[in-house]
Amino acid sequence: MTSDPIDGVGLGERLAAGDLDALDVAERALRLARRPRAEGTFITLTVDRAVREAAAAGARHAAGRTNSPLDGVPVAVKDLFDLAGTVTTAGSRTRASLPPAEHDASVVGRLADAGMVCVGKTNLSEFAFGGLGVNPHFGTPINPTAGDEPLVPGGSSSGSAAAVALGIVPVAIGTDTSGSVRVPAAFCGVIGYKASAGRYGDDGMLPLSPTLDSIGVLATSMRDIIATDAVLAGEPASTGDEGPSSLVVPRGELLDDCAPQVRRRFEEHMAALASQGVRIEERHLPALAKAQEVMDRNATIVEAEAHARYGHLLRSDDGARVDPGVMRRLAGFAAQPRDPAPVYQAMERLRTDIGRELGGAILACPAVRHTAPPLAPLLADERLYDLANRRSLRTTMLLSYLGMPGVTLPIGTPRTGAVGLLLSAPSARDSRLLASAARIENRLTQRQ
């Protein structure tokens, strides 16, 4: 086996067939996680747990049994979920002295029941409140697409995206409130799936914005995304029979505001899909513009709810130990408190409107309006850092407000910059979205 990104379902098949040993696979993942290139990717490596779970998987394979197609496959989990025996840091030194969790989060328990082998807890933006993936306490993961100049990995699920892109694990779990799976997937050149809020439950997950928090999966293939979703949702895997009749490309700022190279890559791939028989329609979607206007004029839900949860840090000595970027976002809301009530009031109506306007189609747009920016200039300039953070999240935050699950597919290259094609569906249409994304992935693969 090489250190290139690997497919989890394929790995599971080889493990079940006896071609590979689960313990060897787990040890390989742990070895790769300790390389200098992976510095900052993990906060905690769960070595004892990985060995124990891999040994149990090996025993099942020897007996001719498997718990799922991913039995024995390594997985990493964002350090926002409880993992028995470890501290849930949320990427913050302010939580480092808390007692270890006594039980696994429900999502972690389902992964274990499926036979997956947890190798560690991944790094993240502090409290999951940031779109760039920077963490001054535990180190910022290296964006694997970068050349000589380090690039931001995207956040907040930065470590989960990097762990997959580096080939340490084929599957990693993240969370997504305003774009925290979709943005790092786009920047790191992997697939990222944000599930509809509540699809998996959130027991044992530290919240940021209870209204918008959702759980997501990062991987290098849609079949891994679909297999993991089946494990977490407790339902049969999606099939290609649920694909869309068309894709809708929205007119307006979601495309017009993109950097030239991002728009060019997106339009090239839309043209290629159209040539392969995918119906693509470009039109105005009033719900998108109305939702953005509501948030711009009032407050965003994530900022209001994050301030409600962490605003006390502005008046606490602990604030000095928190990422300055996080503190600036909290202070900015406190200095200009805008009423979030109109945003909540308009939400359900706008979610209904976007479903009606799409009419069964899937929304297609770039996941982020620019490629991953260089890290050093952002760390040297607070204004530039905050601007890049807001801009990185602007598209995905809008779609989160509209309750839309989304899948980011990589369409860029290391040479031209990683770009994500974001496919989104109305709330709770996850199975249809996953099947559609798998069909689009297949067509994009055929193009290469």
N, C-alpha and C positions, 0 to 999 in steps of 0.2 A: 504493500500500500504506500502511496505517496502522500505528501502533505497538501496536495491540491484539494479543493472542496469536493466533498463526497456526497453521494445520494444515500439517504437513510434507508429507504425501502429496499434499494438494491443491496445495501450492507446487511439489512435484516435477512434478506433471502440467502445471502452467503453464510451468515451465521447459522440460520436454521438448517442449511444443507451440510453444515460441518466443514465448510471450506475455510472458515475463520473461527478463532476462539474469542469469546466475548471478553475474557480477561486481557488478552493481548490487545484487543481493540481499545479497551478502556485505558490501558497503560500507555498506549500510543497517544490518545487524546490528552492525557495528563502530561506526557512528555512535551507535546507540542505547546501546551498551555504555559509551560515554563520557559519557552524560548524567549530571548530578548525581543524578538519581533512582536511577541504577544504581550509585552509589558503593558500594564494598565487595563488589560481586557477583563481580568477576573479580580474580584475583591477577595473571594475565598475559594480555594480548591477543596473539594470534599473527597479526599483520597480514600479514607476508610469506607465511606458509603459507596463510592464507585467500585471498589474492590468487592464489597459484599454483594452489591446488586449484579455485578458482572458474573460473579461466581454462581449466583442463583440462576441467572440466565443461561450460563453454560450447562448447568445441571438439567435445566428444562430442555435445552437443545439435544443433549445426550439422550434424554428419554423420549425424544421425538415430539415434544410439546412446545408450543409458543403461546404467549399471551396476546400477541398482536403482531402485525407486520413489522413493527419497530422493536420487537423484543431483543434486548441486548445492545441496542443502538445508543451511543452517547448523546446526552442532551445537556444544555446549560440553561440556567434560570436566572433571570434578572434579580438583583438583590433588592427587590421590592416585595418579594414573596417569602413567607415563612418557610424555613427548611429546618426540621427538627435538629436541635443541637447546634445551630448557628445563629448568630445575631443578624437580624434584618436591619442593615445599616441605612438603606435607601440612599447610599452614596454619601452619607453625612457623618462626620466625626462626632457630631452631637449625640449620635445614637450608639456609638461604639461601646459604651459601658453598660448598655442594657443587657438583661439576661437573655440567654439563648432561647429561641422558640422551642416550645415543648412539642408542638405538632407541625406536620406539614400543612401548607396551604392546600385547599381542595384540588387546585390545578396540579400541584406537585404530586399529590397522592394519586391522581389519575395517571400521570406519567409513569409513576412507580408500578401501579397495577398493570400497566401495559407492558412492563418489563424493561422500560428505558433506564439507562444508567446515568445518573446525575453526576457530572464531574466537577461542578462548581457553580458559584453564584457570580454573575457578571456585573461589571461596572456600569455606571449610569450618571447622567447629570444629577446633581444633588436634589433630593426629594422628587426626582423625575420632572423638574421644573426648568426645562431648557431644551432648545432645539438643535444645539451645536454639539452636544456630547462631551463638553469640557468638564473635567473634574479636578480641581486643584489639590484635593486631599489624597485620592487614591491613584492619581495619574490619569491622563487622557489617553484612551486607546489609540493606537496608530491606525489611521485609515489605510487599509491594505491596497487601495488603488493609487496611493500617492507614489511619486517618484522621489527625487532628492529633497523636495520641499514638503514637510508634513502638512496634511490637510485635515480639517475637522472631520470626525467620523459621523456626525449627525447624532441627535439625541431625541429623547433621553436614553433610548435603549442602545447606547453606543457599544457597550461590551458584547451584547448579544449579537449585533450585526457583525462586529469584528471577529467574534469567535467562529461564526459561520464562514465569513469571507476568507479567513485564514485556514480553513479546513480542519479546525480543531474538533468541531462537532458538526454534524449535518443539519441539526435542528436546535434552535434556541428559542426560549420564551421571553417575550418582552411585554410591555404595556404601551398603550397609545391613548393619550388624552387629546392632544392637539396635533399629533403627527409623530409621536415618539417611536413608532415602528416604521412607518412609511418613509420618514425623512432619512434615518440612518440606512435603511435598505437602499434608497436611491443613491446616497452618497458612497456607500460601500459596494455597490454593484451586486446585491443579492435580492432575493424575493422577500417581501414583507407583507404580511396579511394582518390587517386590523379587523377583528371580529366586531359584530354589533355589540354594543354595551349589554351586558347581562347574558350573553350567549353561554358563557362557561361558569358564571357565578364569580364572586370576588372574595370568598371567605379566605382569610389569611393573607390578603394583599393590602399593603399600606396605601390608602387612597390619597389622591391629590385633588381631584375634582369629582366627587361622587356622581354628579349628573352626567359627565362625559367619559369617565375612566372606562377603558376597555382593555382586553387582553389580546395579544397578538403573537404570531409565530413568524420566525425568520428562518429561511432555508435556501437551498440552491435549486430546488425543483418544485413544481406545483404538486407532483404526486406526494412529496414529503409534507407539503402544507396540508393537503387534503387528508392524508393519513393521520397527521397530528390533530387536525380538527376533529376527525372522527373519534379519536381517543378522548379529547377534551369535552366534546359535545355529547358523547355517548350515543351517537347515531351513525347509521351507515354512511360510508364515504360518498361524496357527491359524484355524479357521473356526467359525462359529456352530453347527455340527453337534455340537460337543462340550460343549454347555451342560449345566448341572446339572439334576437332577430336583427339587432343592429347595435352599433356604437354611436353615441352622440358626443360630438366635440362642441363644447360650449363657446359661443362667441363672447368676447369681453376680456377682462383682465387676466383670467386664468391662463390664457394663451398670449394675449397682447403684451403682458408685463414680463414675459420670459426673456432671459438672455438669448441673443441670437443663436448660439450653438445649441441651446436646449430646444428652442422652437424648431430649428432645422432638423435635429435628430427626431423629434416627435413627428413632424410632418412627413419626413422620409418613411418612418415606420407606418404611419397611417396610410400613405400611398401604397406601400408594399402590401399591407393587409387588404386594402381595397382591390388590388390586383389579384389577390387570392380568393376573392369572392365574399369578403366581409363587408356588410352594408355599413357605410359610415355617413352620418349626416351631421353637418355643422349648422347649429342654430342657437338662437338666444334662449336662455332659460331664466325667466324672470325671478324664480325663487332664489337663484344664486345671487343675483344683484341685490335683491331685497334683504337677504340674510346678511350680506356683507355690509350693507348700509346700516342695518340695525346694530351690528357689533361696532362699527366705526363710530356711530353717533352716541352709543351708550357705553357699556362695558362688555368685555368678553366673560363668559361663564368661568373659564378656567382661572382667569386672574382674580375674579371675585371670590371663588371658592378656595383658591390657593391662599389668598390673603386671610380668609376666615380661618384657615387651618394653621398657617405659619406666620401670620402678621405679628404675633406676640414676640417674634424674634427681633423685631425692630426696637423693642423696649427691654430686651434681655441681654445679659452679658454673653449668652450663647451666640448672639448675632455676629460677634467678632470672629467666630470660628466657622461661619457659613460662607460659601462661595459668594464673592462680591457681586457677580452677575445675578444670582438669585436675590440677593438683598436689594439690588437696584430695582428689580421688577416688583418686589413687595413694596418698596418705598415709593415707587412711581404711582402705584395704585392708591396708597395711603395719602399721597400728596394731592392727588386729583381724583377723589372717590366719585366715580360715576355710578349712577343708579342701574343695577343689572335687571331690575324688574321688567322693563320692556323687552329685554332679550329673552327672558323666561316666557313671558306672555306670548311672544310671537313664534316660539320654537315649534310647537306642535303643528300649528297651521302651516308653517313653512316646510316642515317635514312631509306633510301631506301633499303640499303643492309640488315639491320636487319629484315625488313618486308619480304624480299625475302627469307632470310635464315630460318625464322620461318615457312614460307609456310602455314599460316593459323592456326598454333598452338599457344599456350600460353606459355610464358616463366615462369618457376617456379624456385625460389631460395630463400634462407633466406633473409629477409628484412635487417637485420643487422647481422654482423658477430660475435657478442658477445651479451650477455645479458646486461641488464642495470647495469652499474658500480656503486659502492658506491659513494655518493656525497662528503663526507668529504675529502677523499684523493685527489680528483681532485681540490677542492678549496684550498688545501694546497700546490699544486705543479703545477705551470704554465705549465711546460713541459708536465707533465702527462695529464693535462686538454686539451691542444692543440692536443696531440696525440689521446686522446679518441674522441675528436670532429671530427678530420679528419677520423678516422677509422669508427666512427658511420655512416658517410655520404658516405663512399666510394662506396658502391654498388648503393645506390639510386641516388647519383649524376651522376654516369655513365648512368643510365637508364633515368634520366631527360635529359641529353645531347642528348640521342637518341630519345627524344620526346615521351617516352612510358608512357601512363597512367598505373596506378598500383593499386592493391588492396592487402592490408596486412591483412591476417587472423591469429588470435591467435592460436598457437599450443603448447605453453608451459604451465606451471603451476607455481603458486607462489613458490612451493617447489623447482622445478628444474630451475626456472627462465623463465620469459616471452620470448617467441620466436615468431617471425612473419614469416609466409609463404607468400612470395610476388609473386603475379601473375601479369604479365605485358604483354601488347599487343602493336603492332605498333601504331603510332600516329593516332588519330581520330577513333580508333576501340573500343571506349568506351562501346558501347552497347553490343558488343560481349564479351568484358572483363567482364562486370557486370553480364551478364547471365552465363558466365563460372564460375565466382567466386561464384555465388549463388548455382550452381550445386556442386561445390567442397565443399562449406560450408555444404550443405546437407549431403554429403557423410562423412565428418569429424564428423558431429553430430551423424550420425548413428553408427560411430565407438565407440563413448564414451559410 
